[in-house]
Amino acid sequence: MRIVMISDTHFGDPMCTLVDHEALMEHQTLKRGKKYNAFFEKAGQNNDYLILLGDIIDFSIVGYANAYKVAKAFFHLIKQDKIAKSIIYVPGNHDFDMWHTVEHQINIIYQVGKGRPARQFRWSVPGFIEDRKDRKNRGFQLPGVTDVVNPEEVIGEKIFLNYITKSGDDPKEETNFYFAYPNLYFVTDKESVLLTHGHYLEAYWSMMGEWVMKIGQKDLRTGDALDLWELVAINFPPCQIACSGIGQAGPLTGVVRKVQREVKDQELDRVEKYLNRLDDEIDKLTPYRFYDPREWGIDLGSKYLRKKILKKLKGFKDTRYSEDFIVKKEVQDRFRNFYEASWVEISKLNQEHGLNIPKPHKVIFGHTHRPIKWNDAEAPTQEIGETQVTLYNTGGWLWRQPKGGQRQFCGAAVFTYDPQHGFTSHTIM
């Protein structure tokens, strides 16, 4: 069994390095991006699976049509170059809506189309890769959904994304896609590894779970802490808004994109202009005259709020490309919560399916676009109970263009696995 793992390709973002975005959009010509050949060289051919750890198709900054257009070009190259027989897709925050779409297809569209009742979404569907020599069912499986998945076959109903590599009616042009969310567990004779995108370690993507739990308390809690199913479900509203909700907002999409870029570059003139206009509109809604103390109170409060927002934005540090993100205390606290929720899920899998998954001592994630190579002696670690967990990162495949500077590539990593060599990684610079 040979496996390749990457994340953060961001198909749809013009800064993507794996597909030539400009040639595709302007000339309808499929060209490899500047970093595609380096990826191909390290990935190799005829792998059983290519694992995509999130932020693959970027719905947050472009409409569906353009995002899928670039993705189709990439997956066509994957098929053409025989990189992998099947693809395991673990969505992140920029493609969170992909998980919603797949769940909607399986639990609503399929069911209604067959005259059956719609089913409840399975917010957390863990994937599992077994490669211990003494185990009977070695390979990839979706516990509770299907047993070992043969990469040469399509099990059950086809996911719509299977057809993205087709150009005609030949079924051989299809590609097998399998989805897990938010975790994929990988166990070998030497390692127990948790693979995930990593967005639930950042404040925005987990804030609903954190604040709702503080406010709702026992009205929401079904146990001592949120399990993964609850964590995903409770955080669904802001995740979808910031994913496809913004990406499909027509003219608003472009404005939000500009604001995001300017905040990251610490150019806040546009934000300040919008805040002043908001203040003007609030003034129009208040019936008080200028000499009324209530009007003064509203004005003072509004001015204070504007200053606080601008001060907060001036101190903004982007998670993307951050070297110290994973060692921040609040991030470590979120990681601990996420890890413990994952262990609850693992314990259920062990009990219900007899998988005997040990506590993961290593985690591979993406999200930050800062690669941390496998077995790096300086890789960050965290003590969770009696378990020491080491974290590795897949980096990202976007150009970075600092304010007033030339575009840069901060680095991606291609992680690979085969039974002979185990896990390893190859950094692309």
C-alpha positions as CSV (number, residue, x, y, z in Angstrom):
1,M,0.0,0.0,0.0
2,R,1.5,3.3,-1.1
3,I,0.0,6.6,-0.1
4,V,0.7,10.3,-0.8
5,M,-0.6,13.2,1.4
6,I,-0.8,16.9,0.7
7,S,-3.1,19.9,1.7
8,D,-3.9,23.5,0.9
9,T,-3.9,23.5,-2.9
10,H,-6.6,26.3,-3.0
11,F,-7.9,25.6,-6.5
12,G,-9.6,28.8,-7.6
13,D,-7.2,31.1,-5.9
14,P,-5.1,32.8,-8.7
15,M,-2.0,32.3,-6.5
16,C,-2.2,28.5,-6.8
17,T,1.1,27.0,-7.9
18,L,-0.1,23.5,-9.1
19,V,-2.3,24.7,-12.1
20,D,-1.6,27.8,-14.3
21,H,-4.7,29.7,-13.3
22,E,-4.2,32.5,-15.8
23,A,-3.8,30.2,-18.8
24,L,-6.9,28.2,-17.8
25,M,-9.1,31.3,-17.2
26,E,-8.0,33.5,-20.0
27,H,-7.0,31.0,-22.8
28,Q,-8.8,27.8,-21.7
29,T,-5.5,26.1,-21.8
30,L,-4.5,23.5,-19.3
31,K,-0.9,24.1,-18.1
32,R,0.9,22.8,-15.1
33,G,1.7,25.3,-12.5
34,K,5.2,26.2,-11.5
35,K,5.3,23.7,-8.6
36,Y,3.4,20.8,-10.3
37,N,6.5,18.9,-11.6
38,A,8.1,19.1,-8.1
39,F,4.9,17.6,-6.6
40,F,4.8,14.9,-9.3
41,E,8.4,14.0,-8.8
42,K,8.0,13.5,-5.0
43,A,4.5,11.9,-5.2
44,G,5.5,9.3,-7.8
45,Q,3.0,7.1,-9.7
46,N,0.6,4.3,-9.1
47,N,0.0,5.1,-5.5
48,D,-3.1,3.4,-4.0
49,Y,-4.4,6.7,-2.5
50,L,-3.8,10.4,-2.6
51,I,-5.0,11.9,0.7
52,L,-6.1,15.6,0.4
53,L,-6.1,17.2,3.9
54,G,-8.3,20.2,3.2
55,D,-8.4,23.6,1.5
56,I,-8.3,21.8,-1.8
57,I,-11.0,23.5,-3.7
58,D,-11.3,27.1,-2.5
59,F,-15.0,28.1,-2.3
60,S,-14.3,31.1,0.0
61,I,-12.9,33.6,-2.6
62,V,-14.4,32.5,-6.0
63,G,-17.7,31.2,-7.3
64,Y,-18.3,27.5,-7.7
65,A,-17.8,27.4,-11.4
66,N,-14.2,28.8,-11.3
67,A,-13.2,26.7,-8.3
68,Y,-14.4,23.5,-9.9
69,K,-12.8,24.5,-13.2
70,V,-9.3,24.7,-11.7
71,A,-9.9,21.6,-9.6
72,K,-11.0,19.6,-12.7
73,A,-7.7,20.6,-14.4
74,F,-5.7,19.3,-11.5
75,F,-7.6,16.1,-11.1
76,H,-7.3,15.5,-14.9
77,L,-3.5,15.8,-14.5
78,I,-3.6,13.4,-11.5
79,K,-5.4,10.9,-13.7
80,Q,-3.3,11.5,-16.8
81,D,0.0,11.1,-14.8
82,K,-1.3,8.0,-12.9
83,I,-0.4,9.5,-9.5
84,A,-3.1,7.6,-7.6
85,K,-5.8,5.1,-8.1
86,S,-8.2,6.7,-5.6
87,I,-8.5,9.9,-3.7
88,I,-9.4,10.3,0.0
89,Y,-10.7,13.9,0.6
90,V,-10.7,15.3,4.1
91,P,-12.1,18.9,3.8
92,G,-10.9,22.0,5.6
93,N,-12.3,25.4,6.2
94,H,-12.0,26.9,2.7
95,D,-13.8,23.8,1.3
96,F,-16.0,23.0,4.3
97,D,-19.0,23.2,2.0
98,M,-17.6,20.2,0.1
99,W,-18.4,18.1,3.2
100,H,-21.9,19.6,3.5
101,T,-22.5,18.9,-0.2
102,V,-21.4,15.2,0.0
103,E,-23.5,14.7,3.1
104,H,-26.4,16.3,1.4
105,Q,-26.0,14.0,-1.7
106,I,-25.7,10.8,0.4
107,N,-28.4,11.5,3.0
108,I,-30.9,13.7,1.2
109,I,-30.6,13.4,-2.6
110,Y,-29.9,9.7,-2.8
111,Q,-32.6,8.9,-0.2
112,V,-35.3,11.1,-1.7
113,G,-34.5,9.9,-5.2
114,K,-35.2,6.3,-4.1
115,G,-38.4,7.2,-2.4
116,R,-36.9,6.8,1.1
117,P,-37.0,9.2,4.1
118,A,-34.1,11.6,4.3
119,R,-31.4,10.7,6.9
120,Q,-29.7,12.8,9.5
121,F,-26.3,14.2,8.5
122,R,-23.3,12.3,9.9
123,W,-21.3,15.3,10.9
124,S,-18.3,13.2,11.8
125,V,-17.4,10.3,9.5
126,P,-13.9,9.0,10.5
127,G,-11.7,7.4,7.9
128,F,-9.4,4.6,9.0
129,I,-6.3,3.1,7.3
130,E,-5.1,-0.2,8.8
131,D,-1.6,-1.4,7.9
132,R,-0.7,-3.7,10.8
133,K,0.7,-7.0,9.5
134,D,-1.3,-9.2,11.8
135,R,-4.6,-7.6,10.9
136,K,-7.1,-9.2,8.5
137,N,-8.8,-6.1,7.0
138,R,-5.8,-4.1,6.0
139,G,-6.4,-1.0,3.9
140,F,-8.7,2.0,3.9
141,Q,-12.2,1.8,5.3
142,L,-15.0,4.0,6.6
143,P,-16.1,2.3,9.8
144,G,-19.9,2.0,10.0
145,V,-20.2,3.0,6.3
146,T,-18.2,0.4,4.4
147,D,-15.5,-2.2,5.2
148,V,-12.2,-2.2,3.4
149,V,-12.4,-0.1,0.2
150,N,-10.8,-1.7,-2.8
151,P,-9.2,1.1,-4.8
152,E,-10.0,-0.7,-8.0
153,E,-13.8,-0.6,-7.3
154,V,-16.4,1.9,-6.4
155,I,-18.3,0.8,-3.3
156,G,-22.0,1.7,-3.1
157,E,-23.3,5.0,-4.6
158,K,-20.9,7.2,-6.5
159,I,-19.9,10.6,-5.2
160,F,-20.5,13.4,-7.7
161,L,-16.9,14.3,-7.6
162,N,-16.0,10.9,-9.2
163,Y,-17.0,12.4,-12.5
164,I,-14.7,15.4,-12.4
165,T,-12.0,13.7,-14.4
166,K,-14.4,12.6,-17.2
167,S,-14.4,14.2,-20.7
168,G,-16.6,11.6,-22.4
169,D,-18.8,8.5,-21.6
170,D,-15.9,6.1,-20.8
171,P,-16.4,5.0,-17.1
172,K,-12.6,4.4,-17.0
173,E,-12.2,8.1,-16.9
174,E,-13.8,8.3,-13.5
175,T,-11.8,8.6,-10.3
176,N,-12.8,7.1,-7.0
177,F,-13.3,9.7,-4.3
178,Y,-13.9,8.9,-0.7
179,F,-14.7,11.4,2.0
180,A,-13.9,11.5,5.7
181,Y,-14.4,14.4,8.1
182,P,-12.8,15.9,10.1
183,N,-10.3,13.0,10.9
184,L,-8.5,10.2,9.2
185,Y,-6.8,7.7,11.5
186,F,-3.7,5.8,10.2
187,V,-2.3,2.8,12.2
188,T,0.8,0.8,11.3
189,D,3.0,-1.5,13.3
190,K,5.1,1.5,14.3
191,E,2.8,4.5,14.3
192,S,-0.7,5.7,15.3
193,V,-1.2,8.9,13.4
194,L,-4.2,11.4,13.3
195,L,-4.6,13.3,10.0
196,T,-6.8,16.4,9.8
197,H,-6.8,19.8,8.3
198,G,-6.4,21.8,11.5
199,H,-8.8,24.7,11.2
200,Y,-10.6,23.8,14.5
201,L,-7.4,24.9,16.2
202,E,-8.1,28.5,15.1
203,A,-10.5,30.8,17.0
204,Y,-13.0,31.6,14.2
205,W,-13.6,28.0,13.1
206,S,-14.2,26.7,16.7
207,M,-15.8,29.8,18.3
208,M,-19.4,28.6,18.1
209,G,-18.4,25.5,20.0
210,E,-16.5,27.5,22.6
211,W,-19.1,30.3,23.2
212,V,-22.2,28.3,22.8
213,M,-20.9,25.8,25.3
214,K,-20.2,28.6,27.8
215,I,-23.7,30.0,27.4
216,G,-25.8,26.9,26.8
217,Q,-23.9,24.7,29.2
218,K,-26.0,21.7,30.3
219,D,-28.7,22.5,27.7
220,L,-26.2,21.5,25.1
221,R,-23.8,19.1,26.7
222,T,-24.4,15.5,26.3
223,G,-21.3,14.5,28.2
224,D,-18.3,16.1,29.9
225,A,-17.1,17.6,26.7
226,L,-18.1,17.9,23.0
227,D,-17.4,14.9,20.9
228,L,-16.4,15.4,17.2
229,W,-19.9,15.1,15.9
230,E,-21.1,17.8,18.2
231,L,-18.1,20.0,17.5
232,V,-18.6,19.9,13.8
233,A,-22.4,20.4,14.0
234,I,-22.3,23.4,16.4
235,N,-19.6,25.1,14.4
236,F,-21.5,24.6,11.1
237,P,-23.0,28.1,10.8
238,P,-19.9,30.3,10.8
239,C,-17.9,27.6,8.9
240,Q,-20.3,27.6,6.0
241,I,-20.7,31.4,6.0
242,A,-17.0,31.9,5.8
243,C,-16.6,29.2,3.1
244,S,-19.2,29.1,0.3
245,G,-21.4,31.8,1.9
246,I,-18.8,34.5,1.2
247,G,-17.4,32.9,-2.0
248,Q,-20.9,32.8,-3.6
249,A,-21.9,36.3,-2.6
250,G,-21.5,37.9,-6.1
251,P,-20.1,41.5,-5.8
252,L,-19.7,41.1,-2.1
253,T,-17.2,38.3,-2.6
254,G,-14.7,40.7,-4.3
255,V,-15.1,43.3,-1.6
256,V,-14.5,40.8,1.2
257,R,-11.5,39.5,-0.7
258,K,-10.0,43.0,-0.9
259,V,-10.7,43.6,2.8
260,Q,-9.0,40.3,3.8
261,R,-6.0,41.1,1.7
262,E,-5.7,44.7,3.0
263,V,-6.1,43.6,6.7
264,K,-3.3,41.1,6.2
265,D,-1.1,43.8,4.7
266,Q,-2.1,46.2,7.4
267,E,-3.8,48.7,5.0
268,L,-6.9,49.7,6.9
269,D,-8.2,52.7,5.0
270,R,-11.0,50.8,3.4
271,V,-12.0,49.2,6.8
272,E,-12.1,52.6,8.4
273,K,-14.2,54.0,5.6
274,Y,-16.7,51.2,6.0
275,L,-16.8,51.6,9.8
276,N,-17.5,55.4,9.4
277,R,-20.4,54.6,7.0
278,L,-21.8,52.1,9.4
279,D,-21.7,54.7,12.1
280,D,-23.6,57.2,9.8
281,E,-26.3,54.6,9.1
282,I,-26.7,53.8,12.9
283,D,-27.1,57.6,13.5
284,K,-29.9,57.7,11.0
285,L,-31.7,55.0,12.9
286,T,-31.6,56.8,16.3
287,P,-34.4,59.4,16.8
288,Y,-32.5,61.5,19.3
289,R,-31.4,65.1,18.7
290,F,-27.8,66.3,19.0
291,Y,-28.4,67.9,22.4
292,D,-30.0,64.7,23.8
293,P,-27.6,62.9,26.2
294,R,-28.7,59.6,24.7
295,E,-27.3,60.7,21.4
296,W,-24.0,61.6,23.0
297,G,-23.9,58.2,24.6
298,I,-24.5,56.4,21.3
299,D,-21.8,58.6,19.5
300,L,-19.2,57.9,22.3
301,G,-20.0,54.2,22.3
302,S,-19.7,54.0,18.5
303,K,-16.4,55.9,18.5
304,Y,-15.0,53.6,21.2
305,L,-16.1,50.6,19.3
306,R,-14.5,51.8,16.0
307,K,-11.2,52.4,17.8
308,K,-11.3,49.0,19.4
309,I,-11.9,47.3,16.1
310,L,-9.2,49.2,14.3
311,K,-6.7,48.5,17.2
312,K,-7.5,44.9,17.0
313,L,-7.0,44.7,13.3
314,K,-3.7,46.6,13.5
315,G,-2.5,43.9,15.8
316,F,-3.8,41.1,13.5
317,K,-1.4,38.3,12.8
318,D,-2.5,35.9,10.0
319,T,-2.5,32.2,10.9
320,R,-1.3,31.5,7.4
321,Y,2.5,31.3,7.3
322,S,2.7,31.8,11.0
323,E,5.7,30.0,12.6
324,D,4.5,30.4,16.2
325,F,0.8,29.6,15.6
326,I,0.9,26.0,17.0
327,V,2.8,27.0,20.2
328,K,0.4,29.7,21.3
329,K,-1.4,28.8,24.5
330,E,-4.9,29.3,23.1
331,V,-4.1,27.1,20.2
332,Q,-2.6,24.4,22.4
333,D,-5.8,24.6,24.5
334,R,-7.9,24.1,21.4
335,F,-5.7,21.3,20.2
336,R,-6.1,19.6,23.6
337,N,-9.9,19.8,23.3
338,F,-9.8,18.6,19.7
339,Y,-7.5,15.7,20.6
340,E,-9.6,14.6,23.5
341,A,-12.8,14.8,21.3
342,S,-10.9,12.6,18.8
343,W,-10.0,10.1,21.4
344,V,-13.7,9.9,22.4
345,E,-14.4,9.0,18.7
346,I,-11.5,6.5,18.6
347,S,-12.8,4.8,21.7
348,K,-16.2,4.4,20.1
349,L,-14.7,3.0,17.0
350,N,-12.7,0.5,19.0
351,Q,-15.7,-0.5,21.0
352,E,-18.2,-0.8,18.1
353,H,-15.9,-2.1,15.4
354,G,-13.0,-3.8,17.3
355,L,-10.4,-1.7,15.5
356,N,-8.0,-1.4,18.5
357,I,-6.7,2.0,17.4
358,P,-4.0,3.2,19.9
359,K,-3.9,6.8,21.1
360,P,-2.2,8.8,18.2
361,H,1.2,10.0,19.1
362,K,1.7,12.0,15.9
363,V,-0.6,14.4,14.0
364,I,-0.3,15.5,10.4
365,F,-2.2,18.7,9.6
366,G,-2.2,21.7,7.2
367,H,-4.0,25.1,7.4
368,T,-0.9,27.2,8.3
369,H,1.0,26.8,5.0
370,R,4.2,26.3,7.1
371,P,5.6,22.8,6.4
372,I,7.0,20.8,9.4
373,K,8.8,17.7,8.0
374,W,8.3,14.2,9.3
375,N,10.6,13.3,12.2
376,D,11.9,16.9,12.5
377,A,13.7,17.0,15.8
378,E,12.3,20.5,16.4
379,A,8.7,19.6,15.5
380,P,6.3,21.0,18.2
381,T,5.1,18.6,20.9
382,Q,2.3,18.7,23.5
383,E,1.7,16.7,26.5
384,I,-2.0,15.6,26.7
385,G,-2.4,13.5,29.9
386,E,0.3,10.9,29.7
387,T,0.5,11.1,25.9
388,Q,3.2,13.2,24.1
389,V,1.9,14.2,20.8
390,T,4.1,15.5,18.0
391,L,2.7,17.7,15.2
392,Y,3.8,17.8,11.5
393,N,2.5,20.1,8.8
394,T,1.9,19.7,5.1
395,G,2.5,23.3,4.2
396,G,0.7,25.0,1.3
397,W,0.8,25.4,-2.5
398,L,0.1,29.2,-2.9
399,W,2.4,32.0,-3.9
400,R,2.7,34.7,-1.2
401,Q,2.9,38.3,-2.3
402,P,4.1,40.6,0.6
403,K,3.2,44.3,0.4
404,G,5.4,45.9,-2.2
405,G,7.5,42.8,-2.7
406,Q,8.0,39.9,-5.2
407,R,5.9,36.8,-4.8
408,Q,7.4,34.1,-2.7
409,F,6.7,30.4,-2.1
410,C,6.9,29.5,1.6
411,G,7.0,25.8,1.1
412,A,4.8,22.7,0.8
413,A,5.5,19.2,1.9
414,V,4.6,15.9,0.2
415,F,4.1,13.2,2.8
416,T,4.3,9.6,1.7
417,Y,3.9,6.2,3.2
418,D,4.8,2.7,2.2
419,P,5.2,-0.4,4.3
420,Q,8.9,-0.7,3.7
421,H,9.9,2.9,4.6
422,G,7.0,4.0,6.7
423,F,6.1,7.7,6.8
424,T,8.4,10.3,5.3
425,S,8.1,13.8,3.8
426,H,9.7,15.8,1.0
427,T,9.7,19.6,1.3
428,I,9.2,21.7,-1.8
429,M,10.7,25.2,-1.8
